[in-house]
Amino acid sequence: MSDLNDIVEALVGRASGGEAIEAYAARGTDTEIRIYNGEIETLGTATSAGIGIRVLLESTEGSRVGFAWTGSLDDAAIDRALDDARENATFASPDPAVVFASPDGVSPASVTLADPAFGTMSIDDKVSLVTELEAMTRAADSRLRQVDAADYGDGIVEVALASTTGISAEMSRTSAYVSVAAIAGDASETQTGSGFSVGRGPSSLDIADASRQAVERSVRMLGAVKAPSARTTVVFDARVASTVLGVLGGALSGEAVAKGRSFFEGRQGEPVAVSGVTLIDDPTDARAYGAAAVDGEGLACRRNVLIDDGVLAGFVYDATSAKRAGTVSTGSAVRGGYAGTPSAGCRALVLSPGDLDLDGVLAAVGNGVYVQSITGVHSGVSPVSGDFSVGAEGLMIRDGALAEPFREVTVASTLQRMLLAIIEIGADLTWLPGSAAGQTLAIGDFQLSGS
Amino acid sequence: MAPDVIERVLSGAVERGGDMAEIFVEDQASRTAVRDDGRIESLSSGARRGAGIRVVVGETTGFAHTADLSEHGLLEAARAAAAVARQGGGGTRPAALEDLRSHQSMVSRFPEDVATAEKLDLLAQADDAARSQGGSISQVQASYAEGRRRILVASTEGTFASDDQVRTRFNVTCIATGDSGLQMGYESLARTEGFEMFDAVDIAGLAEVAATRAIAKLAARPAPSGQVPVVLAGGSGGVLFHEACGHGLEADHIVKDSSVYCGKLGELVASPLVTLVDDGTVGGEWGTSSIDDEGRPAQRNVLIENGVLTDFMWDWMRARKEGRPSSGNGRRETYQHLPMVRMTNTFLLAGDEDPEEIVAQTPDGVYVAKLGGGQVNTATGDFVFGTNEAYLIEGGRITEPLRDANLIGNGPEILRRIDALGNDFSMMPGTCGKDGQSVPVGCGQPTLRITGVTFGGTAA
């Protein structure tokens, strides 16, 4: 048993009558390296730890919950956090839905999230890796004029979680990434493109692929102009589709639905997407970036079908939102580290893949726009109303193939209409950072605003 | 923290070489309360304390942080940060620390001294006021947050300064339900002040604004698509300048040739109506502080004057490269982050036209009463910003409400298209994200008109 586990178990043991306690302790060590012009621009490495404590006071009208966190594992800091959580609980309104998760008999899937070789690569080798990434990108194409950032990062996180309701869980996770941002053009024109590679450890990073993405994405935008306004079909590249799917996941949160903050409210069992479209959240798939054995409340993560052959099949729940909705947790509690409280969310969304690769999707679409990057997702996409309007750049699709580049336009629709206008889902499934897989995605009936 | 301990830690940081070492100590406490779905749903408290240490060798920065503020813990972090100084060398002789420049908070009511019941009462007031706006208001979430951040910065260049920063925030988000579906309205108040912030504000009024914003959009028609003239209400759209040019004027982008404003100093980059200022000293604003996170006093910096680019924003690292002083724009989210060039309060100075006249003299277009967030690509200058409340302008009059959409433009082009500036002015708070770090900023502008912006709605 780790020291983190000792700390959370000891806290749970301090619960008095009529009180439930849940403690979540985490410790992480991160390394970050940025290279510029062949030299180290920044190099940082540090360990930090902390604990989040929830206290629940039971009463006949329902329970009241309070929370406190501290960025330290010192006894005095923990004592103070426990006092604060207890005091905070006394001010909350009693709510029959407020509960901690209780063991539900589902066994956690066996997913390995820690690279056993993590920690064996020296700092010097990590510096060499990202220095090589920067150098190969600078040398890749004469039309590139700058590489303004080449980064390496890795981290190891350990978590222990326990509660008076019988939850006891430990997890550890390692991760590593490289990323590079390139600028193409001359004094009269600028285009940008980025590339990255992620893995459970540095040995699984592919710097050649990260470099290729940055070069291809920036150089192919040279000569881009504003495209004319049109009603058009949009093909999102895998990276963009992952972002869009992630936002859609927000509308599938059982908490948002129960509180009337999702356009999916009241639609369960109804067709919401083109038939044939199936959307699953499956954190038990070890390949997924967001894979996890247990959720943020210590229950086993599981495969949840959200849209089944076009029909809205269900939502993701944590313990409280499930109680509110009169159902059971789907093992979908997510939390942003020790300083956050759990809430219902998706970790590993994936659409049932189709049969076509990118070229096949483009051929099937014929004419439209291929979007390689979007901006303004947080200001222009609402999981409440479904309104969707984002800045976009990419390449025109003409006669089934990629053609000239465009920039500075928006594409707009609604999430509701987009699901009903899906034309093709690519077979090219890749797992990207975030809560959703990347797959080429063709959707009709967008309004493009441009010149 | 005792000056002699700090001096020993700084000496330890540069014992193997390095041009500069700095220690940044932070003690931060926060408290939030949320009323949602008609209930006080959660109260939370958080505390974080620690130090970040950086060692600069040429163009290279080594960084480490620790929550262990003992001399032993700090020396260990100092050695980790100094790992980049592996070439050895003569070592820097740290300058003696200056007398501590200590900045006391000007707050008259520290939020931690205010009874929790008083804070919860504000949430109840907001909830009641929002729901009283009509039966279509189906959900209300009100949240209160307070934070106190005490920082101390010391460096081998002699810098020794501290600040006590108190910030208070109140948000209301309403959902309205109608035949057309759900719509959301949001309004917030956030200042670098204590609980006295509420003396000057009517919380019920704030909640009513959020509620009516959601209700208005139930009847909204799809936003237009294509180029339209846009009038931005005073204070509604400061984020436009934050995105359209603010980020591009941060010296880290300039030094790396990744800003569209690179090499444009002294040139006309905007309409002659435009004078843009970044000012970290404006009393009580969300991006205000006495010192930045490198210990440099906050100051007022004129970035664009009558359309001409006059200066960029600088932190210590970028300013040193140019042999000039920092402009007080070195900021970081917490002690666990390195500082970088950031905006404080960025705003466009007022003009002399009557705001109502600006609308009256716009035959057709869009009136944006409230902008949401935005995003920019500093290298190309292309940026987007979203609307939270917008109306059509028809025949010089504000008419029908529009659904939310993003607008897209190119910074330098949009700045040249500003052809009318009102004599009104107000600021709004925001959270600015850059390289994974979030910091509080203020944005402001008078009512203004842009002759053409691409509106990203669904209407053909």
Interface residues (C-beta under 8 A of the other chain):
Chain A: Y36 E39 I40 E41 T42 L43 G44 T45 A46 S48 A49 G50 V65 G66 F67 A68 W69 T70 G71 S72 A77 R80 A81 D84 A85 N88 A89 F91 A92 S93 D95 I123 R145 Q146 D148 I183 T190 Q191 T192 K226 S229 R231 K259 G260 R261 S262 F263 E265 A339 T341 T375 G376 H378 S379 G380 S382 V384 S385 G386 D387 S389 V390 G391 E393 R407 E408 V409 T410 V411 A412 S413 T414 Q447 L448 S449 G450 S451
Chain B: A33 D36 D37 R39 I40 E41 S42 L43 S44 S45 G46 A47 R48 R49 G50 G58 E59 T60 T61 G62 F63 A64 H65 T66 A67 A77 A80 A81 A83 V84 T116 A117 L120 S138 Q139 I175 T177 G181 L182 Q183 M184 K217 A223 S225 G226 Q227 H253 K256 D257 S258 V260 Q336 L338 G372 G373 G374 Q375 V376 N377 A379 T380 G381 D382 F383 V384 F385 G386 R403 D404 A405 N406 L407 I408 G409 N410 T454 F455 G456 G457 T458 A459 A460
